[in-house]
């Protein structure tokens, strides 16, 4: 104890900057026996107070430095005095030496000093997470740390100060006073505009939000009810509890792919997880043990966009689609082998999504950028059957997403390169009447919007009564699928950014209690479905974009992926709910970037379209060259083949697989 006190005292003396002479002490290293108690008694009267601070328990972050230098400097800055130690007067009080205690005795702090340190502790210690259940966006701004994330506002203030300094220099150099007055007026106008923008941003964040109600599920009453036989809905209520969602945290990573992971899908029992990647491989994971049980080549020629277990197939059939437009089916054996993969359909553009029928092990739907929806039945010799060509008027609408209504499997919804959600009934598709559409939904403000808005993903709720759609560089909207044609949205979920990729969205919870989405900022957002408040906010991919979010079918867990080459697993194991620290500033940043991009959207769109066409033509030229060298066995002809499911040539369409 003496060594630590002496060492700290010596270091503090050497950092002092008092203009008056300080008592001389020996210069032995800290903790050496040469530094005696009589030397300490001759120290500055303020040092005893510093020693008392050192001897107190290190409850505050400032005590991490054993010398206490950081605390002293903060005290000087806080008091604004020139004394080297905590603003103590330079002249020592003669009576202070008598109060000096032994270095091996605890030094109780004075009440005033103790209260002051506690006040500083309360002001600065913001790293701890509180357990309150109220996480509104408005309140979050008040809980930002001192450093915070208000970098944008600080940058603007610094720019204004820089302009003022430059004007002062110009006045000194003899510049005209009229120009400086104009600059001052311009700065005032800019400040007013910034204030108006900030007010408008706050109003936008708080608009269309409902009150976040109290927790529906409580642990102790639910456990008691289960013990006496009344807990039939226990698991369902637990998995949909907000308290668990607010405790989600990263559990681990599944690393095997060498490219971006574009798809995740749990098998119906939740014991296996399938992932597909830009590396053209599909991996089947035993996610609980964090190991791959099967890895095989998909047979695709370009990025794998989706891989799904067919229900009631014993996890032996996996359907896949990719950028090359092929729809392939992999047959898996019980001995952890892939027997083969074969092509069952071919789109004339990229195929992004598959839609499974909940009770069918042999039929599913596919949608492609060629605007075609295929119904695929593996029991038929020619599995693919074109159901509909999606159009708006006479113009084809390329598709990014498709989903089957789980409560009525005859209905399916599609979305793509326009702002409309279209619902079809497989039993009565008549393209001569309203292009076969049963219903169309769209947010009212996007119907006449000039911006080229696309739907990147849509999903039905667990009971098919609600439909969730994510728009590129727009928000997420919830529709009632039972409403009539043309009905407006019911809820709006904002704060994320959906621009860089074809981003997914999903419901979370056994009764679709929450909405979950990734973002271009690399975070994962979870909204309370009814109130539209953000209740969870987590850092997802370091690569910057989270695309795929797959909830576990029976547990309150989540698997996510994006531009990183791994799969991340999340579970509600945190001791306290998340504090949503920094959320408000990230939401504002996403909104500002979206507004800035919308201003130059037209030029950007034309540039991206030109780049895409050039790349596509160059890719096709390479494929034709390879096709001439390889002969007639290449599948490039299927891009222009009138029968997209022609499988007469069994070259690349039928691939034998071996487990790796």
C-alpha positions, 0 to 999 in steps of 0.5 A: 500500500505504501509503495502504491501511494508513494509512487502515485505521489511522486508521479503527480509531483513531476507533472505539476506546473506550479510557478512557486517552488515545490518541496524537494524529494528524493528521486528514487523510483516509485515504490523504493524504500528511500522515500520515507514518511517524513518526505511525504509530510513535506509534500504540498498540502493538496497531495493528501487529498489526491492520496485519499482519492487513490486509496478509494475503490476504483469505481469510475473510469478515471481511476483506471490510470493508477497515477490519477493524472487524468482525474487531476487534469479533469478537476483543473479544467472543471474548476478553471483554476491554475493550481497543479492539483484539483485547484488547491491554493498554492500556499500550503495551510500550516495545519494541514501537515498535522492531519497527514496520516500514515500511508498504510491507513485508509484515508476517508474522503471528506463529505464534500469531495465524496459528493462531488466525485459521485456527481461526476460519476453520475454525469460521465458513466454512461457505459452501463445499460439500464433495465428500463423498458421504454426505448422510444426514439425521442428519449434515446437522443437524451441518453447519448454519451458526451462524445455522442454521434453528433458529428454532423452538427459539430462539423457544420459548427466548425465550418461556420467558425472557420468562415468567421475567422476567414472574414476576420482575417479579410477585415484585417487585410482591408477587405470591404465591410459590405462583403463581410456583412453579406457573409454574416447574413448568409451564415444566419440564413444557414443556421436558420435552415439547419434549425428548420432541417433539424426540426423537420427531422425530429418530426419525421422520426416521431411521425406515425408512431403509436404508444409502446405498450407495456410488456405482455409476457412476464416471466414469474407468472408464466412460470407459475402457470406452467407449473400448475398445467396452465402453460400451454402457450408458454413457448409461444409467448416467450418467443414473442416477448419484447424482453427477450428481443431486447436482450438479443446479442451475438452468439457466434459465427459460422465460417465456411464460405469464401463469398457473400452469403446471400441466403439462409433457411432453417429446416422445419424442425430447426435443427439444420441451417442451409446457406448459399453464397457467391462462391456457388456452394451450399453448406448445411450447418448443424448450427447448435454445434457450429459445424458444417455437416454437408458442403456441395457445389450448387451447379449454378454458374453465378451467385446463389440467391436462395436455397430452401428445404422443401417441407415434409421431405425429410430434409432430403430435397433442397430447392435453389435459384441464382443469378444465372436464372436457373432453378435447381433441385439438390437431392440429399442422402441420409448419409450426409451426401449430395446425390446430384443437382438438376435444373428444373426451370430456367428464367431469362434473367436472374431468379432472386426468390423461391416461394414454398407451399407450406404442406407440399414436399414437391411443389414451389414457385419461382420468380425472375427478372424476366417477369415470369412466375413458374409453378414447379411440380417435381412429380411431373416430367416437365416440372416447370409451368408458367403461371403468369407474366407480370405486367403493368399495362403492356410493360413487363415488370421484373420480379425480385420477390415472391411469397405464398400465403400460408393460410391460403396457398392458392394466393401468392404475392410478388414484387419487383421493379415498380411500387406495386404489390400484386396478389394472384390466385393460381386458380383463376389467372386470366391475363386478359383481365387486369393482367390476371391480378387479384389485388394490388397494394401500394403506399398512397404517396408512392402511386404518383411518385416520380422516383423509380421505387422497387420492392426488394422483398415481401413476406406474409405474416404467420396467419396470412392476414398481413403483408410486409414489403420493403422498398428500395431507398424507402421505408418498410410498409405493412398492409392488411392482405384482406383489404380491398384492391388499392388499400393503403398501408397500415404501418410504416417502419423507418430508420434503416437504409435499403439502397446498396443491395436487394435487401430482405425483410421478415417477421420475428416471433411466432405470431409475427410480433416484430419486424426485422430488417438489415440496413446499408449502415451494417445494423440490424433493426427490430421494430415492434409491429403494432407501435412501429417503435424500434426495440432492438438495434444491433451491429451486424456486418462489418462489410456494411450491409446486412441482407438476409435475416432468418428467424428460427422456427421455434426458438427466439433466435435469429441467423443473419448474413450479408457482405461478410463471408460468415453467418451470424447467430443471435440469441437473447442471452444479454443480462440487461436490455440494450440501451439503443445507444447512438440509434437516433444519430444513425437514423438521421444519417440514413435519412440524410443520405437517402434524401441526398441520393434522391436528388441525383437519382435520375443521373445515378439510375441512368449510369447504373443502367448503362453499367449493367447493360455493358457488363451483361453484354460483355458477360454474354460475349464471353459465354458465347465464346466458351459455348463455341469451344465447348460444343452443343452441351452448354446451357446458354441456349436455355436463355433464349429457349422457348421452353424454359424447362427443356432438359433433353441435354443432361450436361451441366443441367444434371450434376453429380455431387459429392460431399466435401 
